[in-house]
Structure formats: C-alpha cells, structure tokens
Amino acid sequence: MHRRHMLKLGAAAAAVLAAPVVCAQPLTRLRFTLDYRVTGQTAPFLVALAKGYYKEEGLDVTIDAGSGSVASITRVVTGAYDIGLGDINSLIEYHGAATGTPALRAVYQYYNRAPFAIIGRKDRGITDFKSLQGKRIAAAAVESTKRAWPMVARKTGLSDDALEWVTTDFSLRDNVIVRGDVDGATYFHDSAVTLFQRMKPETLSVLSFADAGVNLYGNAVLASTKLINDNPKALAAFLRASNRGLQDALANPVAAMAIVKQRDPLIDEKVQLESWLITAKYLAAPDTRTHGMGDVRKDLVAEQITMVSDTFGLKTRPTVDSLYDLRFLPPLADRMAKA
C-alpha cells in the first residue's frame, strides 16, 4: 500500500514537471509625460496609477512631470515618451509644419475648454482685455497661454504686441505679481490658486480667454503615431484606465488629492483641491453632456484650426481627422461625467 501510494505521487510529480509552465503575460511599458509638474490638475492619471488601473489593463505606466504643454509635443515626437499631455493649438502648428505623416495625434481631449487666462492686479488698472494695453505681463518663454494671445488680441481689437511680455519661469509668476514687478501674468486658470492664497481674489482680475469669445480646446492626451500603429490595444487600455481615474477624481476629489500628495509630499492638499475643482469645470464642460469626456465637436475644432492657421500663417492647414484619432475612446456610457 505504501509503495503503491509513493508510485502515484511520483507519477503526479512527473506529470507536473512535464507540463508547460504558464507564466503571467508581461506588462506593456508605456512612458507618459504630464504637461507640467505634479498637481491636482492631472490627478486622474495618478489615481489610475495608484489604484492599479493601468496594471489591471496589462500596462506598466511611468508618469513623469513635464516642462510645459508645448514641450510635451517635443517629448513625444522625439520618441522619449509614448504619450503626453499637450496643447492642441501647438499640435495644430506642428501638423501644419510637418512633412509626411505627423509623429503624433490627439486621442483623448482632456480639457474640453482651454483654461487660458491672464490674471492681473486691479490696482494696476487691469479690469478687462482692453486695459491690458501697454501692461507688463509675465509669461514663460514657451507656453500655450502666451502663444494663444494673438487670437484674443484679434478678437478684442488689440494688436499682437499690445503687451510688454516679461519672460519668467513658471514657478516665479506668483512672486513677480505679488512684488509688483509686473502687472499680471499668464496662467492656466486652475493653476492660479497659489496666487489666490497670497493675494485676495477680489484684488485680481481673471481674464479668461473664453470670455473674449475665443473658445479653444485645451490640453489633450497625445499619442505617438508609432504607438497608434504598433500597439493600438495598449493605447485603448491606457485611455480606459485613465478615464476610470478621471471618474474617480470627479466623484471623490479629496481622496484624489491624497493620492497626489503621495506622489509629492510637499504639496498642499487644500490648495490642490481648490485647483482641481476649477479644473473639473473645464474637463466636464457643457459639451461633454452630449458627447462625453474625451470627445470633441468637429465644428469647434475646425474653427480652432482656422484661428491658429490664420494667426500663425501656417502653410498647410490640417484637417480635424488628421489632428484627432478618437477610435480608442472608451464607450460613451463610461465617459459621461457621473459627478
């Protein structure tokens, strides 16, 4: 009996050793660059990473801070990153200048409206766009809000050079306004909360570009053409996971900011929460109630292409379909804002 039992065990062990070893599928690595540093504005991507949504989709995603929404395009074009969060106006310029097939396209519209704004001191006479004539306005050397200014100038009857631009690092804008070195500065509206912490909001004028009649789509998720062609499943998986992160951030902003703080312990959760609450209004803008987050209205994109092409004298005017590839969006029901 004992010998017979041992023979059975030996046969079972041999069968296990002979069977092929089934290993878990390796994760697909994707490199994603934010438009700027880690803030509440891009919390959904950090939420998706922290909660394991990318891993559930078979992805190993690396998320790095950026150096501006224009620079994100360069990072993807050069192949340093597979995906980036970048400015649609700059993408239009890139497509207009590209020879051959462009190296990247927009695959998910993050900011349904660009949060571009110039924020100025009322005690310096800034009350509306007309009052900006001759004022000193701080801006980074290369940034999307400054580059969109000529479109606002034309809408408001000002010349492109109506302002005196003062080149300032992103991180120093608050300081130069508070000290009075400049009269105002360019901002993403939702990134100005740090300024509002230092100066009473009622002492400042927030001049939103949208208020000037310039309705622009803002930063979008941009994917390399190589990724689109070589691994469309991975791209679709990235967007599904990111969209889940966005829904979570909308539903529970406080929890989302806690995750952002895990990534950067130096941030102030309360400040970032204020920032996110402004961001959410631009992400889940009224248009999204019909077509969902991530999608666009082609008529508005066409208008934006015309404005950018006319403003910057593009030799080639890209089409809406060449600019966007929205085949990889999650289903509409998943993209309707639930909070």
Residue frames relative to the residue before (quaternion, step in Angstrom):
aa qw qx qy qz dx dy dz
M 1.0000 0.0000 0.0000 0.0000 0.00 0.00 0.00
H 0.6744 0.4920 -0.3026 0.4600 3.54 0.91 -0.94
R 0.6534 0.5172 -0.3156 0.4539 3.57 0.99 -0.93
R 0.6456 0.5297 -0.3171 0.4495 3.59 0.98 -0.91
H 0.6416 0.5252 -0.3197 0.4586 3.61 1.03 -0.81
M 0.6580 0.5100 -0.3036 0.4634 3.56 0.98 -0.87
L 0.6259 0.5349 -0.3373 0.4565 3.59 1.03 -0.73
K 0.6422 0.5204 -0.3209 0.4624 3.59 1.03 -0.80
L 0.6530 0.5123 -0.3110 0.4632 3.56 0.98 -0.87
G 0.6525 0.5201 -0.3134 0.4534 3.55 0.99 -0.85
A 0.6500 0.5139 -0.3131 0.4641 3.57 0.98 -0.81
A 0.6461 0.5197 -0.3181 0.4596 3.57 1.01 -0.83
A 0.6530 0.5123 -0.3156 0.4600 3.57 0.98 -0.87
A 0.6395 0.5276 -0.3240 0.4557 3.55 0.99 -0.83
A 0.6407 0.5311 -0.3234 0.4503 3.57 1.01 -0.82
V 0.6423 0.5227 -0.3211 0.4594 3.58 1.01 -0.84
L 0.6730 0.4975 -0.2968 0.4599 3.56 0.94 -0.93
A 0.6790 0.4982 -0.2936 0.4523 3.57 1.04 -0.72
A 0.6009 0.5830 -0.3615 0.4104 3.59 1.15 -0.60
P 0.5424 -0.6139 0.4528 0.3522 3.62 -1.06 0.66
V 0.4219 -0.6911 0.5280 0.2560 3.56 -1.04 0.79
V 0.2103 -0.7835 0.5759 0.1010 3.58 -0.70 1.11
C 0.1043 -0.8168 0.5670 0.0221 3.60 -0.46 1.20
A 0.5779 -0.5635 0.4522 0.3794 3.55 -1.20 0.50
Q 0.5391 -0.6246 0.4544 0.3358 3.55 -1.03 0.78
P 0.4760 -0.6674 0.4782 0.3150 3.62 -0.89 0.82
L 0.5031 -0.6517 0.4777 0.3066 3.55 -1.09 0.71
T 0.4189 -0.6832 0.5394 0.2585 3.55 -1.14 0.70
R 0.3173 -0.7722 0.5230 0.1719 3.58 -0.65 1.09
L 0.0076 0.7729 -0.6339 0.0264 3.55 -0.97 0.94
R 0.2250 -0.7644 0.5926 0.1182 3.56 -0.99 0.89
F 0.0598 -0.8154 0.5745 -0.0383 3.56 -0.65 1.20
T 0.1467 -0.7904 0.5896 0.0777 3.58 -0.83 0.98
L 0.3956 -0.6813 0.5655 0.2441 3.53 -0.98 0.90
D 0.5972 -0.5596 0.4246 0.3872 3.56 -1.28 0.15
Y 0.7932 0.0518 0.0131 0.6066 3.56 1.09 -0.70
R 0.7619 -0.3399 0.2473 0.4928 3.56 -1.18 -0.41
V 0.6698 -0.4834 0.3747 0.4210 3.57 -1.33 0.11
T 0.1701 0.7642 -0.6005 0.1628 3.57 -0.67 1.17
G 0.6964 -0.4524 0.3504 0.4332 3.53 -1.32 0.02
Q 0.5542 0.6459 -0.3835 0.3587 3.58 1.15 -0.54
T 0.7795 0.2688 -0.1479 0.5461 3.57 1.07 -0.66
A 0.1812 0.8347 -0.4975 0.1516 3.56 1.19 0.60
P 0.6143 0.5882 -0.3891 0.3539 3.68 0.81 -0.76
F 0.6603 0.5047 -0.3198 0.4550 3.59 0.97 -0.77
L 0.6566 0.4951 -0.3027 0.4817 3.58 1.04 -0.77
V 0.6049 0.5421 -0.3436 0.4713 3.58 1.13 -0.68
A 0.6618 0.5097 -0.3025 0.4590 3.58 0.91 -0.94
L 0.6575 0.4997 -0.3068 0.4731 3.57 1.05 -0.77
A 0.6969 0.4902 -0.2790 0.4429 3.59 0.83 -1.01
K 0.7220 0.4360 -0.2453 0.4779 3.59 1.02 -0.77
G 0.5323 -0.6742 0.3851 0.3373 3.57 1.25 0.08
Y 0.3419 0.7663 -0.4919 0.2322 3.60 1.19 0.29
Y 0.6398 0.5093 -0.3351 0.4679 3.60 1.00 -0.74
K 0.6576 0.5147 -0.3125 0.4528 3.56 0.93 -0.90
E 0.6180 0.5462 -0.3383 0.4531 3.59 1.04 -0.77
E 0.6943 0.4516 -0.2560 0.4984 3.57 1.16 -0.63
G 0.5793 -0.6176 0.3671 0.3851 3.58 1.27 0.16
L 0.5747 0.6036 -0.3573 0.4215 3.56 1.25 0.45
D 0.1925 -0.7088 0.6646 0.1375 3.51 -1.28 0.63
V 0.0265 -0.8493 0.5251 -0.0470 3.57 0.03 1.35
T 0.1703 -0.7453 0.6390 0.0853 3.52 -1.03 0.94
I 0.1081 -0.7941 0.5971 0.0344 3.59 -0.79 1.04
D 0.0533 -0.8097 0.5842 -0.0155 3.57 -0.67 1.15
A 0.5468 -0.5807 0.4859 0.3573 3.55 -1.22 0.54
G 0.3311 -0.7506 0.5408 0.1856 3.55 -1.18 0.59
S 0.3967 -0.6970 0.5391 0.2573 3.54 -1.33 -0.11
G 0.7837 -0.1894 0.0958 0.5838 3.56 1.17 0.65
S 0.5533 -0.6547 0.4082 0.3141 3.56 -1.06 0.78
V 0.5898 0.5274 -0.3735 0.4843 3.59 1.25 -0.28
A 0.6569 0.5292 -0.3036 0.4429 3.56 0.96 -0.91
S 0.5582 0.6134 -0.3960 0.3941 3.60 1.13 -0.54
I 0.6068 0.5582 -0.3521 0.4429 3.58 1.06 -0.71
T 0.6561 0.5108 -0.3055 0.4639 3.56 0.92 -0.92
R 0.6435 0.5422 -0.3245 0.4320 3.56 0.96 -0.86
V 0.6933 0.4461 -0.2777 0.4931 3.58 1.01 -0.79
V 0.6349 0.5472 -0.3327 0.4322 3.59 0.94 -0.86
T 0.7067 0.4677 -0.2610 0.4623 3.59 0.97 -0.86
G 0.5181 -0.6579 0.4066 0.3652 3.57 1.26 -0.22
A 0.4254 0.7017 -0.4711 0.3237 3.59 1.25 0.09
Y 0.7826 0.1237 -0.0554 0.6076 3.57 1.19 -0.66
D 0.4706 -0.6701 0.5011 0.2800 3.56 -1.19 0.61
I 0.7928 0.1065 0.0148 0.5999 3.54 1.07 -0.90
G 0.0238 0.8060 -0.5912 0.0164 3.57 -1.09 0.65
L 0.3955 -0.6615 0.5739 0.2768 3.52 -1.31 0.34
G 0.1573 0.8334 -0.5026 0.1679 3.56 -0.27 1.26
D 0.6491 -0.5727 0.3835 0.3220 3.51 -1.36 0.45
I 0.4604 -0.7012 0.4780 0.2604 3.57 -0.85 1.02
N 0.6197 0.5388 -0.3612 0.4418 3.63 0.95 -0.73
S 0.6719 0.4828 -0.2895 0.4814 3.56 0.95 -0.87
L 0.6091 0.5391 -0.3501 0.4646 3.58 1.12 -0.64
I 0.6166 0.5334 -0.3401 0.4686 3.58 1.05 -0.76
E 0.6486 0.5077 -0.3126 0.4730 3.59 0.96 -0.86
Y 0.6505 0.5192 -0.3202 0.4525 3.56 0.92 -0.88
H 0.6696 0.4910 -0.2996 0.4699 3.58 0.90 -0.92
G 0.6525 0.5348 -0.3172 0.4331 3.57 1.03 -0.78
A 0.7321 0.4053 -0.2241 0.4994 3.56 1.16 -0.60
A 0.5441 0.6574 -0.3920 0.3436 3.58 1.23 -0.38
T 0.2364 -0.7229 0.6296 0.1584 3.53 -1.19 0.67
G 0.7773 0.2176 -0.1935 0.5577 3.55 -0.72 1.01
T 0.7546 -0.3567 0.2775 0.4758 3.55 -1.25 -0.42
P 0.4510 -0.6916 0.4873 0.2845 3.62 -0.71 1.00
A 0.5071 -0.6995 0.4309 0.2607 3.56 -1.06 0.79
L 0.8036 0.1172 -0.0896 0.5766 3.61 1.21 -0.09
R 0.1289 -0.7711 0.6207 0.0587 3.52 -1.32 0.50
A 0.5188 -0.6065 0.4974 0.3400 3.55 -1.29 0.37
V 0.1077 -0.8267 0.5517 0.0236 3.57 -0.85 0.99
Y 0.7759 0.0638 -0.0615 0.6246 3.61 1.27 -0.20
Q 0.2947 -0.7673 0.5444 0.1674 3.57 -0.63 1.14
Y 0.2498 -0.8023 0.5273 0.1259 3.58 -0.31 1.27
Y 0.7643 0.2218 -0.1299 0.5915 3.61 0.59 -1.11
N 0.2999 -0.7690 0.5380 0.1708 3.58 -0.42 1.20
R 0.7442 0.0849 -0.1078 0.6537 3.56 1.32 -0.30
A 0.4777 -0.6716 0.4828 0.2959 3.55 -0.92 0.87
P 0.3346 -0.7670 0.5127 0.1921 3.62 -0.81 0.94
F 0.2203 0.8119 -0.5134 0.1696 3.58 1.14 0.66
A 0.1467 0.7822 -0.5939 0.1179 3.56 -0.97 0.87
I 0.2305 -0.6824 0.6609 0.2107 3.50 -1.35 0.35
I 0.1295 -0.7904 0.5972 0.0429 3.55 -0.78 1.07
G 0.0110 -0.8407 0.5380 -0.0603 3.54 -0.60 1.18
R 0.5491 -0.6109 0.4666 0.3279 3.53 -1.29 0.42
K 0.4417 -0.7009 0.4965 0.2590 3.55 -0.81 1.01
D 0.6528 0.5222 -0.3300 0.4384 3.60 1.05 -0.66
R 0.6410 0.4564 -0.3295 0.5217 3.55 1.33 0.02
G 0.6261 -0.5972 0.3140 0.3909 3.55 1.28 0.33
I 0.5026 0.6459 -0.4380 0.3720 3.61 1.20 0.21
T 0.0839 0.8098 -0.5690 0.1157 3.53 -0.52 1.24
D 0.7809 -0.0028 0.0198 0.6243 3.57 1.19 -0.61
F 0.7347 -0.4277 0.2776 0.4475 3.57 -1.27 0.05
K 0.6164 0.5567 -0.3496 0.4335 3.60 0.99 -0.76
S 0.6679 0.5285 -0.2968 0.4318 3.57 1.04 -0.79
L 0.5405 0.6326 -0.3952 0.3891 3.59 1.27 -0.09
Q 0.4342 0.7159 -0.4532 0.3059 3.57 1.25 -0.28
G 0.8573 0.1157 -0.1141 0.4885 3.55 -0.78 1.11
K 0.5235 0.6536 -0.4115 0.3597 3.60 1.24 -0.04
R 0.4388 -0.6662 0.5404 0.2676 3.55 -1.28 0.56
I 0.0187 -0.8197 0.5693 -0.0602 3.56 -0.51 1.24
A 0.3347 -0.7533 0.5387 0.1743 3.55 -0.76 1.09
A 0.1310 0.7636 -0.6240 0.1017 3.54 -1.12 0.80
A 0.5409 -0.5917 0.4759 0.3617 3.55 -1.20 0.50
A 0.6691 -0.5239 0.3420 0.4010 3.57 -1.20 0.51
V 0.7845 0.0559 -0.0105 0.6175 3.58 0.98 -0.86
E 0.3374 0.7234 -0.5485 0.2492 3.56 -0.48 1.17
S 0.6294 -0.6207 0.3439 0.3168 3.51 -1.12 0.81
T 0.6352 0.5384 -0.3545 0.4255 3.61 0.95 -0.76
K 0.6607 0.4988 -0.3024 0.4725 3.57 0.92 -0.91
R 0.6748 0.5047 -0.3066 0.4427 3.58 0.91 -0.87
A 0.6618 0.4955 -0.3126 0.4678 3.60 1.15 -0.51
W 0.4372 0.7379 -0.4385 0.2686 3.60 1.23 -0.29
P 0.6430 0.5373 -0.3655 0.4054 3.70 0.77 -0.80
M 0.6205 0.5383 -0.3500 0.4503 3.59 1.09 -0.61
V 0.6457 0.4923 -0.3094 0.4949 3.57 1.07 -0.74
A 0.6246 0.5545 -0.3384 0.4335 3.57 0.96 -0.88
R 0.6792 0.4900 -0.2962 0.4592 3.58 0.88 -0.88
K 0.6482 0.5232 -0.3138 0.4557 3.56 1.06 -0.77
T 0.7672 0.3766 -0.1771 0.4882 3.56 1.05 -0.80
G 0.5521 -0.6565 0.3752 0.3513 3.58 1.26 0.19
L 0.5204 0.6110 -0.4277 0.4158 3.58 1.20 0.47
S 0.4993 -0.6240 0.4941 0.3424 3.57 -1.22 0.33
D 0.6508 -0.5293 0.3669 0.4021 3.56 -1.20 0.47
D 0.7515 0.3681 -0.1996 0.5098 3.57 1.09 -0.72
A 0.2563 0.7946 -0.5121 0.2018 3.59 1.14 0.58
L 0.7213 0.4012 -0.2311 0.5151 3.58 1.17 -0.58
E 0.3201 -0.6687 0.6169 0.2640 3.52 -1.32 0.31
W 0.2302 -0.8081 0.5300 0.1147 3.54 -0.32 1.25
V 0.1312 -0.7643 0.6290 0.0550 3.55 -0.99 0.92
T 0.3189 -0.7773 0.5115 0.1803 3.58 -0.41 1.21
T 0.0735 0.7971 -0.5832 0.1382 3.54 -0.66 1.20
D 0.5127 -0.6236 0.4843 0.3370 3.56 -1.04 0.68
F 0.6512 -0.5301 0.3749 0.3927 3.56 -1.14 0.71
S 0.7243 0.4872 -0.2537 0.4166 3.54 0.79 -1.05
L 0.7051 0.4730 -0.2590 0.4603 3.60 1.22 -0.33
R 0.4130 0.7434 -0.4615 0.2525 3.60 1.22 -0.09
D 0.6417 0.5250 -0.3335 0.4488 3.58 0.89 -0.90
N 0.6649 0.5359 -0.3093 0.4186 3.56 0.87 -0.96
V 0.7108 0.4636 -0.2857 0.4452 3.58 0.80 -0.96
I 0.6218 0.5114 -0.3487 0.4800 3.59 1.15 -0.52
V 0.6633 0.5083 -0.3081 0.4547 3.59 0.86 -0.97
R 0.6936 0.4683 -0.2797 0.4705 3.59 0.94 -0.85
G 0.4531 -0.6929 0.4490 0.3362 3.57 1.18 -0.46
D 0.3467 0.7432 -0.5010 0.2766 3.59 1.21 0.40
V 0.7712 0.1450 -0.0754 0.6153 3.57 1.19 -0.61
D 0.5452 -0.6253 0.4549 0.3237 3.54 -1.30 0.24
G 0.7914 -0.0823 0.0849 0.5998 3.54 1.20 -0.51
A 0.2117 -0.7700 0.5870 0.1330 3.55 -1.30 -0.07
T 0.5030 -0.6088 0.5134 0.3359 3.53 -1.29 0.38
Y 0.0144 0.7919 -0.6096 0.0321 3.54 -1.09 0.72
F 0.3715 -0.5083 0.6760 0.3831 3.40 -1.49 -0.04
H 0.5632 -0.6379 0.3947 0.3465 3.60 -0.73 1.02
D 0.7203 0.4637 -0.2573 0.4473 3.56 0.92 -0.93
S 0.6417 0.5039 -0.3431 0.4654 3.59 1.22 -0.16
A 0.5671 0.6311 -0.3678 0.3804 3.59 1.29 -0.09
V 0.4192 0.7293 -0.4672 0.2723 3.60 1.22 -0.03
T 0.5968 0.5571 -0.3731 0.4406 3.60 1.11 -0.55
L 0.6324 0.5084 -0.3260 0.4851 3.57 1.11 -0.66
F 0.6506 0.5246 -0.3155 0.4494 3.56 1.00 -0.83
Q 0.5995 0.5536 -0.3577 0.4540 3.58 1.22 -0.40
R 0.7456 0.4118 -0.2006 0.4840 3.56 1.16 -0.63
M 0.7640 0.1805 -0.1254 0.6066 3.58 1.22 -0.45
K 0.5307 -0.6286 0.4506 0.3466 3.57 -0.95 0.78
P 0.5342 -0.6620 0.4190 0.3176 3.60 -0.77 0.99
E 0.6464 0.5367 -0.3350 0.4265 3.60 1.04 -0.69
T 0.6373 0.5111 -0.3380 0.4673 3.61 1.24 -0.21
L 0.6950 0.4467 -0.2482 0.5059 3.56 1.33 -0.07
S 0.2760 -0.7209 0.6082 0.1849 3.55 -1.22 0.57
V 0.1823 -0.7666 0.6088 0.0925 3.57 -0.80 1.05
L 0.0843 -0.8103 0.5799 0.0005 3.55 -0.35 1.29
S 0.1538 -0.8114 0.5617 0.0486 3.54 -0.07 1.33
F 0.5100 -0.6567 0.4584 0.3137 3.56 -0.90 0.90
A 0.5989 0.5698 -0.3585 0.4338 3.58 1.10 -0.65
D 0.6287 0.5452 -0.3320 0.4441 3.59 1.11 -0.68
A 0.6440 0.4988 -0.3151 0.4869 3.57 1.26 -0.36
G 0.5811 -0.5996 0.3661 0.4108 3.57 1.28 0.08
V 0.5460 0.5783 -0.4092 0.4471 3.57 1.27 0.32
N 0.0404 -0.8233 0.5653 -0.0306 3.56 -0.02 1.32
L 0.0588 0.8275 -0.5471 0.1122 3.53 -0.22 1.29
Y 0.4151 -0.6251 0.5857 0.3064 3.51 -1.20 0.56
G 0.3452 -0.7649 0.5136 0.1789 3.55 -1.02 0.82
N 0.8309 -0.1712 0.1329 0.5125 3.54 -1.10 -0.70
A 0.1004 -0.7809 0.6161 0.0242 3.51 -1.09 0.86
V 0.5284 -0.5605 0.5061 0.3881 3.53 -1.30 0.21
L 0.1144 -0.8030 0.5849 0.0108 3.56 -0.67 1.18
A 0.1145 -0.8030 0.5833 0.0422 3.57 -0.84 0.95
S 0.5293 -0.6232 0.4686 0.3345 3.54 -1.10 0.69
T 0.5729 -0.5842 0.4509 0.3568 3.55 -1.13 0.66
K 0.6006 0.5686 -0.3549 0.4359 3.57 1.08 -0.69
L 0.6697 0.4780 -0.3054 0.4794 3.60 0.92 -0.87
I 0.6270 0.5484 -0.3356 0.4400 3.57 0.96 -0.87
N 0.7376 0.4264 -0.2285 0.4712 3.57 0.89 -0.96
D 0.7610 0.4241 -0.2143 0.4417 3.57 0.89 -0.95
N 0.8248 0.0538 0.0004 0.5628 3.59 1.00 -0.70
P 0.0325 -0.8415 0.5393 -0.0050 3.59 0.55 1.14
K 0.5980 0.5671 -0.3701 0.4287 3.62 1.09 -0.59
A 0.6519 0.5066 -0.3168 0.4669 3.58 0.98 -0.81
L 0.6362 0.5234 -0.3279 0.4624 3.59 1.01 -0.78
A 0.6551 0.5007 -0.3104 0.4730 3.59 0.90 -0.91
A 0.6397 0.5252 -0.3201 0.4609 3.58 1.03 -0.78
F 0.6310 0.5312 -0.3269 0.4613 3.59 1.01 -0.82
L 0.6864 0.4788 -0.2900 0.4643 3.59 0.91 -0.86
R 0.6125 0.5333 -0.3591 0.4599 3.61 1.03 -0.67
A 0.6888 0.4803 -0.2845 0.4625 3.56 0.84 -0.97
S 0.6561 0.5077 -0.3112 0.4636 3.60 0.96 -0.85
N 0.6368 0.5275 -0.3209 0.4617 3.57 1.03 -0.78
R 0.6112 0.5279 -0.3401 0.4818 3.60 1.08 -0.69
G 0.6478 0.5197 -0.3124 0.4611 3.55 1.00 -0.85
L 0.6355 0.5287 -0.3191 0.4634 3.56 1.05 -0.78
Q 0.6542 0.5015 -0.3153 0.4703 3.59 0.90 -0.86
D 0.6465 0.5176 -0.3209 0.4595 3.59 0.98 -0.79
A 0.6632 0.5103 -0.3029 0.4561 3.59 0.96 -0.89
L 0.6432 0.5055 -0.3197 0.4781 3.57 1.07 -0.70
A 0.6994 0.4854 -0.2683 0.4509 3.57 0.98 -0.86
N 0.8081 0.0657 -0.0036 0.5853 3.59 1.02 -0.76
P 0.1390 -0.8434 0.5148 0.0655 3.61 0.34 1.23
V 0.6230 0.5542 -0.3549 0.4228 3.60 0.99 -0.77
A 0.6651 0.4910 -0.2968 0.4780 3.58 0.93 -0.90
A 0.6316 0.5405 -0.3298 0.4474 3.56 1.04 -0.77
M 0.6667 0.4959 -0.3070 0.4641 3.59 0.95 -0.83
A 0.5893 0.5565 -0.3650 0.4580 3.58 1.14 -0.58
I 0.6412 0.5095 -0.3145 0.4799 3.57 1.07 -0.74
V 0.6185 0.5308 -0.3417 0.4680 3.59 1.02 -0.77
K 0.6586 0.5130 -0.3072 0.4567 3.58 0.97 -0.84
Q 0.5802 0.5659 -0.3764 0.4489 3.58 1.11 -0.57
R 0.6723 0.4862 -0.2888 0.4777 3.56 1.06 -0.77
D 0.7909 0.0629 -0.0208 0.6083 3.59 1.04 -0.78
P 0.2683 -0.8179 0.4892 0.1405 3.61 -0.01 1.27
L 0.6286 0.5737 -0.3380 0.4019 3.61 1.17 -0.39
I 0.5615 0.6221 -0.4019 0.3690 3.60 1.17 -0.32
D 0.4099 -0.6621 0.5708 0.2605 3.54 -1.31 0.44
E 0.4026 -0.7527 0.4651 0.2345 3.59 -0.41 1.22
K 0.6479 0.5259 -0.3316 0.4400 3.60 0.96 -0.80
V 0.6454 0.5088 -0.3156 0.4744 3.58 1.00 -0.83
Q 0.6853 0.4830 -0.2895 0.4618 3.56 0.89 -0.91
L 0.5954 0.5472 -0.3648 0.4615 3.59 1.13 -0.56
E 0.6298 0.5162 -0.3281 0.4788 3.59 0.99 -0.82
S 0.6409 0.5259 -0.3173 0.4603 3.55 0.98 -0.86
W 0.6782 0.5033 -0.3008 0.4429 3.58 0.85 -0.97
L 0.6411 0.5354 -0.3359 0.4353 3.59 0.96 -0.79
I 0.6296 0.4805 -0.3308 0.5131 3.59 1.18 -0.52
T 0.6241 0.5596 -0.3299 0.4342 3.57 0.95 -0.91
A 0.6499 0.5625 -0.3194 0.3989 3.55 0.87 -1.01
K 0.6365 0.5382 -0.3305 0.4427 3.59 1.07 -0.71
Y 0.6818 0.4622 -0.2816 0.4923 3.56 1.15 -0.59
L 0.6500 0.5085 -0.3172 0.4674 3.58 1.14 -0.58
A 0.7719 0.2489 -0.1225 0.5720 3.56 0.87 -1.01
A 0.0688 0.8280 -0.5458 0.1087 3.56 0.81 1.09
P 0.7357 -0.4566 0.2592 0.4279 3.63 -1.20 0.42
D 0.5999 0.5838 -0.3703 0.4027 3.63 1.00 -0.72
T 0.6508 0.5617 -0.3279 0.3917 3.56 0.99 -0.79
R 0.5372 0.6267 -0.4128 0.3851 3.59 1.21 -0.25
T 0.7178 0.3944 -0.2485 0.5172 3.57 1.22 -0.35
H 0.8223 0.2284 -0.1202 0.5072 3.60 0.80 -0.91
G 0.5287 -0.6609 0.4007 0.3508 3.58 1.26 0.07
M 0.6075 -0.5488 0.4240 0.3872 3.53 -1.27 0.36
G 0.7330 0.4164 -0.3096 0.4399 3.54 -1.13 0.68
D 0.6954 0.4408 -0.2592 0.5049 3.57 1.18 -0.56
V 0.2687 -0.7592 0.5736 0.1498 3.57 -1.34 0.19
R 0.4193 -0.6261 0.5770 0.3149 3.50 -1.37 0.19
K 0.4429 -0.7349 0.4455 0.2555 3.55 -0.59 1.14
D 0.6242 0.5465 -0.3551 0.4309 3.59 1.05 -0.68
L 0.6653 0.4864 -0.3092 0.4745 3.59 1.02 -0.73
V 0.6198 0.5253 -0.3455 0.4696 3.58 1.05 -0.70
A 0.6369 0.5309 -0.3264 0.4538 3.58 0.98 -0.85
E 0.6404 0.5123 -0.3209 0.4738 3.60 1.01 -0.79
Q 0.6524 0.5160 -0.3099 0.4605 3.55 0.99 -0.85
I 0.6279 0.5280 -0.3319 0.4655 3.58 0.99 -0.80
T 0.6487 0.5157 -0.3150 0.4627 3.58 0.98 -0.85
M 0.6654 0.5083 -0.3103 0.4501 3.58 0.87 -0.92
V 0.6820 0.4804 -0.2871 0.4708 3.57 0.89 -0.95
S 0.6604 0.5168 -0.3111 0.4473 3.57 0.93 -0.89
D 0.6796 0.4765 -0.2889 0.4772 3.58 0.94 -0.87
T 0.6635 0.5270 -0.3064 0.4337 3.58 0.95 -0.87
F 0.8058 0.2815 -0.1254 0.5057 3.56 0.88 -0.94
G 0.4523 -0.7326 0.4268 0.2766 3.56 1.28 0.24
L 0.1339 0.8217 -0.5420 0.1146 3.57 0.89 0.90
K 0.4553 -0.6947 0.4900 0.2645 3.56 -0.91 0.91
T 0.7711 0.1910 -0.0991 0.5993 3.54 1.10 -0.77
R 0.2427 -0.7733 0.5720 0.1263 3.55 -0.84 0.99
P 0.3215 -0.7692 0.5126 0.2055 3.62 -0.41 1.15
T 0.4254 -0.6738 0.5370 0.2768 3.54 -1.26 0.40
V 0.6595 -0.4941 0.3777 0.4223 3.55 -1.27 0.35
D 0.7014 0.4872 -0.2778 0.4399 3.58 0.88 -0.96
S 0.6450 0.4963 -0.3388 0.4720 3.60 1.12 -0.47
L 0.6483 0.5390 -0.2995 0.4467 3.55 1.18 -0.65
Y 0.7973 0.2369 -0.0815 0.5492 3.56 0.97 -0.97
D 0.0301 -0.7305 0.6802 0.0515 3.51 -1.25 0.62
L 0.0157 -0.8584 0.5093 -0.0593 3.54 0.02 1.36
R 0.3198 0.7769 -0.4857 0.2415 3.57 1.21 0.45
F 0.7161 0.4847 -0.2445 0.4388 3.57 1.15 -0.56
L 0.3832 0.7371 -0.4774 0.2863 3.59 1.27 0.17
P 0.5222 -0.5924 0.4972 0.3594 3.60 -1.12 0.57
P 0.6840 -0.4746 0.3379 0.4390 3.63 -1.20 0.31
L 0.6566 -0.5464 0.3574 0.3776 3.56 -1.15 0.68
A 0.6443 0.5400 -0.3332 0.4270 3.59 0.88 -0.89
D 0.6740 0.4861 -0.2974 0.4701 3.60 1.06 -0.66
R 0.7098 0.4625 -0.2477 0.4700 3.57 1.22 -0.48
M 0.5079 0.6106 -0.4448 0.4139 3.59 1.23 0.14
A 0.4707 -0.6959 0.4621 0.2841 3.56 -0.70 1.10
K 0.2364 -0.8045 0.5361 0.0978 3.55 -0.70 1.12
A 0.7703 0.2242 -0.1400 0.5802 3.58 1.30 -0.11
